[in-house]
Amino acid sequence: MERLQKIIARAGVTSRRNAEKLIIAGKVTVDGKIITELGAQFDAQKNKICVDGKILTFDAEKIYILLNKPRGYVCTAKDERGRKTVIDLVGIAERIFPVGRLDLNSEGLLLLTNDGELMNALIHPKFKIEKTYRAKISGEVTEEKLDKLRAGIELEDGLTAPAEIFLLEKNLVEITIHEGRNRQIRRMFAAIGCEVKRLKRVKFAGLTLEGVAVGKFRPLTAEEIYFLKNLQSTK
């Protein structure tokens, strides 16, 4: 017996966090009955579990992809507004999902997988998985301003965790964070009077873009997959 949201994530449908939203929205049934209780536990081998009317299966081959996302693509499996998605770039038939988000105008390293358990581990706040970005900034960038971000700065959704920041050039900054709030980097710099003109994620969970051109992708190696699956145990 295990929690319903964990079963859904293990089936590769989505992350555990998104699975909880699906349960609350009444889109999950067990043996024909809608379940909205997050603490409910079931046996995936004995109970018929459906998400949006589709029966869960657990025999899909696990897929792990590293993509160098260009600007102009949204991080979703399907966009209701008809915009280009990161899945379009990969072009595989299997159902996979982006791990975390890069907004439409951001670029860089993005992982895609159908491994819901790994996805949840990489985006869950308690594991503090580091992400490094290069940001081209408009506006005066001073060490005094950057010190405010290093210490943590108050945003509308609360104080950010301390960030590691280096001023590489006059208006080029490298910043490492472990949170994953919506448009967080852009909002952090806006809070010190600067605008992010270009944003690229160059490192995520120890992985880099080395050898992967913009718009291209590659499968993760067995060693990389092992590293990611064991990363949370070191936190």
Salt bridges, closest charged atoms under 4 A:
GLU2 OE2 - ARG10 NH2 2.38
ASP79 OD2 - ARG83 NE 3.02
ASP103 OD2 - ARG183 NH1 3.32
ASP103 OD2 - ARG186 NE 2.93
GLU107 OE2 - ARG71 NE 3.94
GLU107 OE2 - ARG198 NE 2.61
ASP115 OD2 - LYS229 NZ 3.83
GLU117 OE1 - ARG16 NH2 3.24
GLU143 OE1 - ARG150 NH1 2.90
ASP147 OD1 - ARG150 NH1 2.70
GLU156 OE2 - ARG187 NH1 3.14
ASP157 OD1 - ARG181 NH1 2.94
ASP157 OD2 - ARG187 NH2 3.00
GLU174 OE1 - ARG134 NE 2.58
GLU179 OE2 - ARG181 NH2 3.08
GLU195 OE2 - LYS197 NZ 3.73
GLU224 OE2 - ARG218 NH2 2.78
